[in-house]
Amino acid sequence: MSSNGSNGHIPFVDLVTLHQELEEELVSVVRSALRTASFIGGPLVAEFEANFAAFCEAKHCVGVSSGTDALRFALMAAGVQPGEIVITVPNTFIATTEAISQAGARPEFVDIDERTYNMDCLKLQELLETECSLDRETGRPFHRRLQKAISAVVPVHLYGQMADMDPILELARRYNLIVVEDACQAHGAEYFSAKENRWCKAGSMGHAAAFSFYPGKNLGACGEGGAVTTNDVEIARKIRMLRDHGQSKKYYHDIEGYNGRLDAIQAGILNVKLQHLSRWNEQRMEAARRYNELLAEAQSALVVPHVPSWAHSAYHLYVVGVADRESLQRDLSSAGINTGIHYPIPLHLTKAYQELGYHVGDFPVAERTARHILSLPMFPSLSLELQHCVAAELLRFVVVKQNSGPA
């Protein structure tokens, strides 16, 4: 669906306009691959890996088949072992925890910050200090209740905004933990590190980072794709083997690996789009600023995204909090405005993880957040005219609710 609103609908995301603008460049990538029969690996993949590593200000990038594979391979290559615990947050897409469990580890959660929706560093510290004993041999925490060692932390840079990395990295240093950034929604996001006294890109701060290039991401393929960035040459080497059946060279399998390669055509498409990513992110930031201004008078009833002074969000999503989320979503839908919910069920309460033994109330901030968040339309070509339509409907809803009073 295009973003001109001529059919009376406002899309949640507009992938048509973007691809129409780049159609000839993208088609030329496919033509080149057809003429050379270069479909797997080769110069298109290598070129994209070099360019994306530079964009993220990381030393290495390894293209893989999806963001889930990127996170799984990163954990495995960084040294997470089967049976260990990896800490993350319950307010994220299930791919975060799938990657952990499919690497053989057990996901353990800490609650999120009330304002940023990202990992609460104080809760992480509390878990490590009160629920764990220190293994003197490894220097790592041993979770007393679960009777397992903790080996890694996966901070999720949610909705386009990085987690508070300085305290997370300091805790990781203190407890000898691996840090793998889940940057699948944070292409181009930045964090001001007081420790380093500079702005740092998502994907450059942990031992490794995982990116997804699912079509709706800030940098999206025309299909599936992902990548790992890292400053560690050994992690990069291991991921190259893991993605390609464990091969160190053709038919020489040093380990048992996976079929997790990035297609050359997708790499070529991503390379074209990467040249526009900074501009697209600026357009998203400008759209977010407009939303903030348009919705200012409703902020007693509507919580707009909080961006700390140390963050530059890439605004993969623009997520608001509202008391009666279901009614608002129905109201917007009736007005032809498409929205999303990211995410309706915290992972610790999903059926997929019921055997882990979590209960309602274990992570109250994530649970409360899941009941109230709504993602508004957000994409680079989102116009002021369409945002006025969204804001007008939101303000109308808020006024009606305020006037109706309690039931």
Summary of the structure (lengths in Angstrom):
residues: 407
radius of gyration: 21.6
end to end distance: 38.4
largest distance: 71.5
contacts: 1425
relative contact order: 0.16
helix: 42%
strand: 19%
